[in-house]
Amino acid sequence: MIAIRAIAITAVVMVLVAVASAQASRGEIRGILSGARGPLAGIEVRVKNTKTGEVTIATTSSNGEFVATVAPGSYEVFSSPVGYTAFAARQLVVQAGGTTRANGELGDNPNAGTPGEIPFLYQRAETKVPQGPAPKTADGKPDLSGVWFPSPDLEPEITPFQPWAAAETKKRASRAGDDPRALCLPTGIPRMHALDLAKFIQTPTLVVVLIEYNVPGVRQIFLDGRPHPPNLQPSWQGHSIGHWENDTLVVDTIGFNDKGWLDGSRPQTEQLHVTERFRRIDLGQMELEITIDDPGAYTKPWKMRRRLHLAPGEEILEYICHENNKTEHYVGR
């Protein structure tokens, strides 16, 4: 009995030593996020290892504090709470046993006070995400069907502007009334999932997306193997074809005009090429990675990353932008 007890004690000591050793070989990123009105509680914070791409999720406490225990390395920290500008801290180095700080004061989202502009983001934040496995279609493909809440860019990259595009973006920042959305024009493909409800209707050869913004808020993604037609006439939504790569729908779109705005007032040209990767990870969530390749405005391709949430009980309603429009002018125009 004594021998068995001694072995048990030794095993416990070895486990405790291993745990202590593992903890000592890790470090932490700690910070406080606040806005003009005080700490931001209950906010998701994404801590990304820049080498491996691994993301650790933390949540701020009642005083706005978050902490993430991670392996030594280089990290970026992101947070995109509804109603505020996105927070990004880059080139954070974590040492074993050390603490790296990442505090941030977030400004108000300029659209937060605009009636009807970001209500679906607020609604998404207040709606419980449905749980369960991702559904399949009769032919075994992931079923993307449903009405989906929008999402901010969860891990905003540093935009690789050409000089003229950087200057144009800065000019547009003070001229919100020039945004095509403000003029009742289409939102465009790269930010169609940033603000509005979207309903996916999926068939084996075609995906139709209905967007609750403007008319006609309809997009077609052809899955029948056709190529892009030659000599496309530039348009707001371009021409989209798609194919499946395992459980991911890859959508290729070209043929854009140069009138649309990307997130953050960034310009586009007729050379814009957008690649979207949709992956329904479970019943209530769908990952979306968007690659922007526009050599007319940017020095290299760059990405947006969104996570769409299923909107249970919601349906796409008629939206007529000009109807009952009482606004006489936009500040900055």
QUILINFEN-V824560 format. One record per residue. N is the residue number from 1. PHI is phi in whole degrees, -180 to 180 (none if undefined). Layout:
n=N phi=PHI
n=N phi=PHI
This chain:
n=1 phi=none
n=2 phi=-63
n=3 phi=-65
n=4 phi=-63
n=5 phi=-63
n=6 phi=-64
n=7 phi=-64
n=8 phi=-62
n=9 phi=-63
n=10 phi=-62
n=11 phi=-64
n=12 phi=-63
n=13 phi=-62
n=14 phi=-65
n=15 phi=-64
n=16 phi=-62
n=17 phi=-65
n=18 phi=-64
n=19 phi=-64
n=20 phi=-62
n=21 phi=-65
n=22 phi=-64
n=23 phi=-64
n=24 phi=-68
n=25 phi=-85
n=26 phi=-114
n=27 phi=-130
n=28 phi=-143
n=29 phi=-112
n=30 phi=-134
n=31 phi=-164
n=32 phi=-129
n=33 phi=-107
n=34 phi=-144
n=35 phi=-120
n=36 phi=-64
n=37 phi=-105
n=38 phi=125
n=39 phi=-63
n=40 phi=-104
n=41 phi=-96
n=42 phi=69
n=43 phi=-97
n=44 phi=-73
n=45 phi=-124
n=46 phi=-106
n=47 phi=-111
n=48 phi=-113
n=49 phi=-75
n=50 phi=-71
n=51 phi=-89
n=52 phi=-95
n=53 phi=81
n=54 phi=-65
n=55 phi=-115
n=56 phi=-106
n=57 phi=-101
n=58 phi=-127
n=59 phi=-130
n=60 phi=-73
n=61 phi=-84
n=62 phi=-63
n=63 phi=-99
n=64 phi=82
n=65 phi=-91
n=66 phi=-132
n=67 phi=-147
n=68 phi=-131
n=69 phi=-92
n=70 phi=-140
n=71 phi=-73
n=72 phi=-57
n=73 phi=156
n=74 phi=-102
n=75 phi=-138
n=76 phi=-125
n=77 phi=-122
n=78 phi=-132
n=79 phi=-155
n=80 phi=-133
n=81 phi=-69
n=82 phi=-64
n=83 phi=91
n=84 phi=-130
n=85 phi=-70
n=86 phi=-69
n=87 phi=-106
n=88 phi=-143
n=89 phi=-120
n=90 phi=-121
n=91 phi=55
n=92 phi=-92
n=93 phi=-105
n=94 phi=-109
n=95 phi=-103
n=96 phi=-58
n=97 phi=78
n=98 phi=-104
n=99 phi=-122
n=100 phi=-111
n=101 phi=-92
n=102 phi=-147
n=103 phi=-89
n=104 phi=-157
n=105 phi=-110
n=106 phi=-93
n=107 phi=-81
n=108 phi=-72
n=109 phi=-64
n=110 phi=-62
n=111 phi=-93
n=112 phi=-63
n=113 phi=-98
n=114 phi=-90
n=115 phi=-56
n=116 phi=77
n=117 phi=-90
n=118 phi=-127
n=119 phi=-66
n=120 phi=-71
n=121 phi=-70
n=122 phi=-63
n=123 phi=-64
n=124 phi=-58
n=125 phi=-65
n=126 phi=-97
n=127 phi=-105
n=128 phi=-70
n=129 phi=-74
n=130 phi=-60
n=131 phi=-106
n=132 phi=140
n=133 phi=-75
n=134 phi=-67
n=135 phi=-74
n=136 phi=-121
n=137 phi=-84
n=138 phi=-61
n=139 phi=-93
n=140 phi=88
n=141 phi=-81
n=142 phi=-58
n=143 phi=-97
n=144 phi=-89
n=145 phi=-59
n=146 phi=137
n=147 phi=-100
n=148 phi=-122
n=149 phi=-72
n=150 phi=-75
n=151 phi=-152
n=152 phi=-73
n=153 phi=-72
n=154 phi=-77
n=155 phi=-136
n=156 phi=-60
n=157 phi=-85
n=158 phi=-72
n=159 phi=-73
n=160 phi=-84
n=161 phi=-65
n=162 phi=-77
n=163 phi=-53
n=164 phi=-66
n=165 phi=-70
n=166 phi=-64
n=167 phi=-66
n=168 phi=-66
n=169 phi=-63
n=170 phi=-64
n=171 phi=-65
n=172 phi=-67
n=173 phi=-58
n=174 phi=-102
n=175 phi=-132
n=176 phi=-59
n=177 phi=-68
n=178 phi=-84
n=179 phi=-57
n=180 phi=-51
n=181 phi=-60
n=182 phi=-69
n=183 phi=-104
n=184 phi=64
n=185 phi=-103
n=186 phi=-60
n=187 phi=-73
n=188 phi=97
n=189 phi=-68
n=190 phi=-59
n=191 phi=-119
n=192 phi=-67
n=193 phi=-102
n=194 phi=-90
n=195 phi=-134
n=196 phi=-115
n=197 phi=-67
n=198 phi=-138
n=199 phi=-110
n=200 phi=-94
n=201 phi=-119
n=202 phi=-111
n=203 phi=-125
n=204 phi=-61
n=205 phi=-116
n=206 phi=-158
n=207 phi=-114
n=208 phi=-108
n=209 phi=-116
n=210 phi=-99
n=211 phi=-116
n=212 phi=-82
n=213 phi=-160
n=214 phi=61
n=215 phi=-135
n=216 phi=-90
n=217 phi=-85
n=218 phi=-128
n=219 phi=-130
n=220 phi=-113
n=221 phi=-120
n=222 phi=-84
n=223 phi=-115
n=224 phi=-93
n=225 phi=89
n=226 phi=-68
n=227 phi=-86
n=228 phi=-65
n=229 phi=-68
n=230 phi=-73
n=231 phi=54
n=232 phi=-64
n=233 phi=-79
n=234 phi=-55
n=235 phi=-143
n=236 phi=-67
n=237 phi=-108
n=238 phi=66
n=239 phi=-122
n=240 phi=-116
n=241 phi=-127
n=242 phi=-140
n=243 phi=-153
n=244 phi=-95
n=245 phi=-118
n=246 phi=57
n=247 phi=-99
n=248 phi=-117
n=249 phi=-89
n=250 phi=-102
n=251 phi=-117
n=252 phi=-113
n=253 phi=-131
n=254 phi=-135
n=255 phi=85
n=256 phi=-82
n=257 phi=-88
n=258 phi=-104
n=259 phi=-94
n=260 phi=-74
n=261 phi=-112
n=262 phi=-88
n=263 phi=-52
n=264 phi=70
n=265 phi=67
n=266 phi=-77
n=267 phi=-82
n=268 phi=-135
n=269 phi=-123
n=270 phi=-71
n=271 phi=-88
n=272 phi=-59
n=273 phi=-131
n=274 phi=-114
n=275 phi=-118
n=276 phi=-112
n=277 phi=-126
n=278 phi=-100
n=279 phi=-138
n=280 phi=-81
n=281 phi=-86
n=282 phi=-163
n=283 phi=-59
n=284 phi=-106
n=285 phi=-135
n=286 phi=-136
n=287 phi=-81
n=288 phi=-136
n=289 phi=-111
n=290 phi=-117
n=291 phi=-104
n=292 phi=-100
n=293 phi=-125
n=294 phi=-137
n=295 phi=-66
n=296 phi=-80
n=297 phi=-129
n=298 phi=-132
n=299 phi=-82
n=300 phi=-163
n=301 phi=-65
n=302 phi=-146
n=303 phi=-127
n=304 phi=-118
n=305 phi=-133
n=306 phi=-125
n=307 phi=-129
n=308 phi=-81
n=309 phi=-113
n=310 phi=-62
n=311 phi=-109
n=312 phi=-64
n=313 phi=81
n=314 phi=-90
n=315 phi=-144
n=316 phi=-75
n=317 phi=-109
n=318 phi=-65
n=319 phi=-133
n=320 phi=-116
n=321 phi=-60
n=322 phi=-80
n=323 phi=-69
n=324 phi=60
n=325 phi=-78
n=326 phi=-104
n=327 phi=-72
n=328 phi=-93
n=329 phi=-160
n=330 phi=-112
n=331 phi=-62
n=332 phi=99
n=333 phi=-88
